[in-house]
């Protein structure tokens, strides 16, 4: 049995790596993609995970498949696409480690995920199916994603969703909002940032209690609204509240939200009796530790590192 199967984009993140001999910025090639980052977070904590995605039959795609072995993430759900390149993302960082994105996509291999080639053995064997929004832009990736989600939903598998908004990838804001909101109807667990709450739910960032009420009214059982380093708001039908984050020196915030989500799901599966506020504190710690290293997937902390960090920050 797998703890988590993630459906969606698996791509190359080119992240800043200093300057070359001519003084020009250099970039390092890292594996990335929000759903895959979430799967990596679960695996780093000691859980089991797999991804369902598509990569190009090129040097980037082969690099990504090899990277999964390093993370102990099952790769049997990765489809190899001919004649369409692996999706590339270029990440630039501000002085505070915040990100700006540029994408080489449309088409990119991740958009070509085929419903007909889905590995149903992975879906049958998972405790939680996780998906994001980048694969919802257009078919065939959108059709394949929703097919996998509906298949899992019909079998009583928990569905988690991150409406990860990346403005450069959408033709218009209204198209993005429509597709991102559509994903909410399938979810049992949702994480969104304060900005995404404002975008999708038309709720001020200062009023997360109004945002989670909308989500709970949709039938979502557990909601998380993340506020970066400040912390996260959580809610179920029985309880809600805010858990402060941790102060760390942020080098790269790529994947921090995915780290939080992976950790929240991990704790829900492995420590369901623990108070939700403590599980959120754990997820905040995982997100904070992710920010202290470069490279998204490469920065996902091991369980012992998280426990040590929490012990030092009682």
C-alpha positions as CSV (number, residue, x, y, z in Angstrom):
1,X,0.0,0.0,0.0
2,X,1.3,3.5,-1.0
3,X,0.7,6.4,1.3
4,X,0.4,8.9,-1.5
5,X,0.2,8.9,-5.3
6,X,0.6,12.3,-6.9
7,X,-0.9,13.1,-10.4
8,X,0.3,16.1,-12.3
9,X,3.4,17.9,-13.6
10,X,6.9,16.6,-13.2
11,X,9.4,19.0,-14.7
12,X,12.8,20.6,-14.6
13,X,13.3,23.6,-12.2
14,X,16.3,25.7,-13.3
15,X,17.2,27.5,-10.1
16,X,19.8,30.2,-9.5
17,X,23.3,29.0,-8.8
18,X,25.4,32.1,-8.7
19,X,27.3,33.5,-11.6
20,X,29.6,32.1,-14.3
21,X,33.1,33.2,-15.3
22,X,31.7,36.0,-17.5
23,X,29.6,37.3,-14.7
24,X,26.3,36.1,-16.1
25,X,23.7,34.3,-13.9
26,X,24.0,30.5,-13.9
27,X,21.1,28.0,-13.2
28,X,21.2,24.5,-11.8
29,X,18.9,21.8,-13.1
30,X,16.7,20.3,-10.4
31,X,13.6,17.9,-10.5
32,X,10.4,19.7,-9.6
33,X,6.7,20.2,-10.1
34,X,4.2,20.8,-7.2
35,X,2.6,17.3,-7.0
36,X,6.0,15.6,-7.3
37,X,7.4,17.8,-4.6
38,X,4.6,16.7,-2.4
39,X,5.3,13.1,-3.1
40,X,9.0,13.8,-2.3
41,X,8.1,15.3,1.0
42,X,6.2,12.2,2.0
43,X,9.0,9.9,0.9
44,X,11.6,12.0,2.8
45,X,9.6,11.7,6.0
46,X,9.7,7.9,5.6
47,X,6.4,7.4,3.8
48,X,5.8,5.7,0.5
49,X,4.8,7.5,-2.7
50,X,4.6,7.4,-6.4
51,X,3.8,9.8,-9.2
52,X,1.7,9.7,-12.3
53,X,3.0,12.1,-14.9
54,X,4.5,12.5,-18.3
55,X,8.1,13.5,-19.3
56,X,9.8,13.9,-22.7
57,X,11.9,11.2,-24.3
58,X,14.9,13.5,-23.9
59,X,17.8,14.2,-21.6
60,X,15.7,16.1,-19.2
61,X,13.0,13.4,-19.0
62,X,15.6,10.7,-18.4
63,X,17.2,12.9,-15.7
64,X,13.8,13.2,-14.0
65,X,13.2,9.4,-14.1
66,X,16.6,8.8,-12.5
67,X,15.9,11.4,-9.8
68,X,12.9,9.5,-8.6
69,X,15.1,6.5,-7.7
70,X,17.2,8.7,-5.5
71,X,14.0,9.8,-3.6
72,X,12.6,6.2,-3.5
73,X,9.5,7.4,-5.4
74,X,7.9,4.8,-7.6
75,X,8.3,5.8,-11.3
76,X,6.1,3.1,-13.0
77,X,3.3,5.8,-13.5
78,X,5.6,8.1,-15.5
79,X,4.7,8.1,-19.2
80,X,7.5,8.8,-21.8
81,X,6.3,11.2,-24.5
82,X,8.0,11.3,-27.9
83,X,8.4,14.5,-30.0
84,X,7.4,16.9,-27.1
85,X,10.0,18.2,-24.8
86,X,10.0,17.9,-21.0
87,X,8.5,21.0,-19.4
88,X,11.1,23.5,-18.1
89,X,10.6,26.1,-15.4
90,X,13.1,28.9,-14.7
91,X,13.0,30.2,-11.2
92,X,14.5,33.6,-10.2
93,X,14.7,34.6,-6.5
94,X,14.3,37.9,-4.8
95,X,16.6,39.0,-1.9
96,X,14.1,37.3,0.5
97,X,14.1,34.0,-1.3
98,X,10.7,34.6,-2.9
99,X,10.2,33.2,-6.4
100,X,9.3,34.4,-9.9
101,X,8.7,31.9,-12.7
102,X,9.1,31.6,-16.4
103,X,8.0,28.4,-18.2
104,X,8.9,26.6,-21.4
105,X,5.7,24.8,-22.0
106,X,2.6,24.7,-24.3
107,X,3.1,22.1,-25.2
108,X,5.3,20.4,-22.6
109,X,5.4,16.7,-22.0
110,X,3.5,16.9,-18.7
111,X,0.4,18.3,-20.6
112,X,0.3,15.1,-22.6
113,X,-0.5,12.7,-19.8
114,X,-2.8,10.0,-21.3
115,X,-5.9,8.6,-19.7
116,X,-5.4,5.4,-21.7
117,X,-1.9,4.8,-20.2
118,X,-2.7,5.4,-16.5
119,X,-1.3,2.9,-14.1
120,X,-4.4,1.8,-12.2
121,X,-2.4,-0.5,-10.0
122,X,-1.0,2.6,-8.3
123,X,-4.4,4.1,-7.9
124,X,-5.8,0.9,-6.4
125,X,-2.9,0.8,-3.9
126,X,-2.8,4.3,-2.5
127,X,-4.2,5.8,0.7
128,X,-4.3,9.3,-0.7
129,X,-4.4,10.6,-4.2
130,X,-3.0,14.1,-4.6
131,X,-3.3,16.4,-7.6
132,X,-2.6,20.0,-8.5
133,X,-3.9,22.5,-11.0
134,X,-1.2,22.9,-13.6
135,X,-2.4,19.7,-15.3
136,X,-5.9,21.1,-15.5
137,X,-5.2,23.7,-18.2
138,X,-6.2,21.6,-21.2
139,X,-6.6,18.1,-22.5
140,X,-5.3,15.4,-22.6
141,X,-3.6,16.1,-19.3
142,X,-6.8,17.5,-17.7
143,X,-8.9,14.6,-18.9
144,X,-6.3,12.1,-17.5
145,X,-6.1,13.9,-14.2
146,X,-9.8,14.0,-13.6
147,X,-10.2,10.4,-14.7
148,X,-7.6,9.3,-12.1
149,X,-9.3,11.5,-9.4
150,X,-12.7,10.1,-10.1
151,X,-11.4,6.6,-10.2
152,X,-9.9,7.0,-6.8
153,X,-12.9,8.9,-5.4
154,X,-15.2,6.1,-6.4
155,X,-13.0,3.6,-4.4
156,X,-13.1,5.7,-1.2
157,X,-9.6,6.9,-1.5
158,X,-8.9,10.3,0.1
159,X,-8.3,13.1,-2.4
160,X,-6.0,16.0,-1.7
161,X,-5.7,19.1,-3.9
162,X,-3.5,22.1,-4.2
163,X,-4.9,24.9,-6.5
164,X,-1.4,26.0,-7.3
165,X,-1.8,29.3,-9.3
166,X,1.0,30.2,-11.7
167,X,-0.2,33.2,-13.7
168,X,2.3,32.9,-16.7
169,X,0.8,29.5,-17.6
170,X,-2.7,30.7,-18.2
171,X,-4.2,32.6,-21.1
172,X,-6.3,34.6,-18.7
173,X,-7.0,35.0,-15.0
174,X,-10.7,34.0,-15.5
175,X,-9.7,30.8,-17.3
176,X,-7.4,29.9,-14.4
177,X,-10.0,30.7,-11.7
178,X,-12.6,28.5,-13.5
179,X,-10.3,25.5,-13.8
180,X,-8.8,25.9,-10.3
181,X,-12.2,26.2,-8.6
182,X,-13.5,23.2,-10.6
183,X,-10.8,21.0,-8.9
184,X,-12.2,21.8,-5.4
185,X,-15.4,19.8,-6.0
186,X,-13.4,16.5,-5.9
187,X,-11.2,17.2,-2.8
188,X,-11.3,16.0,0.7
189,X,-8.2,17.9,1.8
190,X,-7.3,21.3,0.3
191,X,-4.2,23.5,0.8
192,X,-4.1,27.0,-0.7
193,X,-2.0,30.1,-0.1
194,X,-3.5,33.3,1.2
195,X,-3.2,34.7,-2.3
196,X,-5.1,31.8,-3.8
197,X,-7.8,32.1,-1.2
198,X,-8.2,35.7,-2.2
199,X,-8.2,34.8,-5.9
200,X,-10.5,31.8,-5.8
201,X,-12.9,32.5,-2.9
202,X,-12.9,36.4,-3.1
203,X,-12.0,36.5,0.6
204,X,-9.5,39.0,2.1
205,X,-6.3,37.5,3.3
206,X,-7.1,38.8,6.8
207,X,-10.2,36.6,7.0
208,X,-9.2,33.0,6.6
209,X,-12.2,31.9,8.7
210,X,-14.5,33.1,5.8
211,X,-12.4,31.2,3.3
212,X,-12.4,27.9,5.1
213,X,-16.2,28.3,5.7
214,X,-16.7,28.3,1.9
215,X,-14.4,25.3,1.6
216,X,-16.1,23.3,4.3
217,X,-19.5,24.1,2.8
218,X,-18.3,22.5,-0.4
219,X,-17.9,19.2,1.5
220,X,-14.1,19.5,2.0
221,X,-13.2,17.9,5.3
222,X,-9.8,19.5,6.0
223,X,-8.6,22.9,4.9
224,X,-5.2,24.6,5.1
225,X,-4.6,28.3,4.2
226,X,-0.8,29.0,4.2
227,X,0.7,32.3,5.0
228,X,4.4,31.6,4.2
229,X,6.7,32.1,7.1
230,X,3.9,33.5,9.2
231,X,2.2,30.1,9.6
232,X,-1.0,28.4,8.5
233,X,-4.7,28.5,9.3
234,X,-6.4,25.1,9.5
235,X,-10.0,24.1,9.7
236,X,-12.3,21.0,9.9
237,X,-16.0,20.9,10.8
238,X,-15.0,20.6,14.5
239,X,-12.1,22.9,14.9
240,X,-10.1,25.7,13.4
241,X,-7.2,28.0,14.3
242,X,-3.9,29.5,13.3
243,X,-0.5,28.0,14.0
244,X,2.5,30.3,13.9
245,X,5.4,29.5,11.6
246,X,9.1,29.4,12.2
247,X,11.8,32.0,11.6
248,X,14.6,30.7,9.4
249,X,17.0,32.1,6.9
250,X,15.3,31.4,3.6
251,X,17.5,30.6,0.7
252,X,14.8,29.3,-1.7
253,X,11.1,29.0,-1.0
254,X,10.6,26.7,-4.0
255,X,8.5,23.7,-2.9
256,X,7.8,25.0,0.7
257,X,4.0,24.9,0.2
258,X,4.4,21.4,-1.3
259,X,6.5,20.4,1.7
260,X,3.8,21.6,4.0
261,X,1.1,19.7,2.1
262,X,3.2,16.5,2.0
263,X,3.9,16.8,5.7
264,X,0.2,17.5,6.6
265,X,-0.9,14.4,4.7
266,X,1.9,12.3,6.2
267,X,0.8,13.3,9.7
268,X,-2.8,12.7,8.9
269,X,-2.0,9.1,7.8
270,X,0.6,8.3,10.5
271,X,-0.6,10.4,13.5
272,X,-4.3,10.8,13.1
273,X,-4.9,10.9,16.9
274,X,-2.5,13.8,17.3
275,X,-4.3,17.2,17.7
276,X,-4.6,18.9,14.3
277,X,-2.8,22.0,15.6
278,X,0.3,19.9,16.4
279,X,0.1,18.3,13.0
280,X,0.1,21.7,11.4
281,X,3.0,22.8,13.5
282,X,4.9,19.8,12.2
283,X,4.0,20.7,8.6
284,X,5.1,24.3,9.3
285,X,8.4,23.0,10.4
286,X,8.8,20.9,7.2
287,X,8.0,23.9,5.1
288,X,10.5,26.1,7.0
289,X,13.3,23.5,6.7
290,X,12.6,23.3,3.0
291,X,13.3,27.0,2.7
292,X,16.7,26.7,4.2
293,X,18.1,24.8,1.2
294,X,18.1,25.2,-2.6
295,X,16.1,23.2,-5.0
296,X,12.6,22.2,-4.0
297,X,12.6,18.4,-4.1
298,X,16.2,18.3,-3.1
299,X,15.4,20.3,0.0
300,X,12.8,18.1,1.5
301,X,13.9,17.3,5.1
302,X,14.1,13.8,6.7
303,X,12.0,12.9,9.7
304,X,14.9,13.0,12.1
305,X,15.8,16.5,11.0
306,X,12.3,17.7,11.5
307,X,12.1,16.2,15.0
308,X,15.4,17.8,15.9
309,X,14.2,21.2,14.6
310,X,11.0,20.9,16.6
311,X,12.9,20.0,19.8
312,X,15.1,23.1,19.4
313,X,12.0,25.3,18.8
314,X,9.7,24.2,21.6
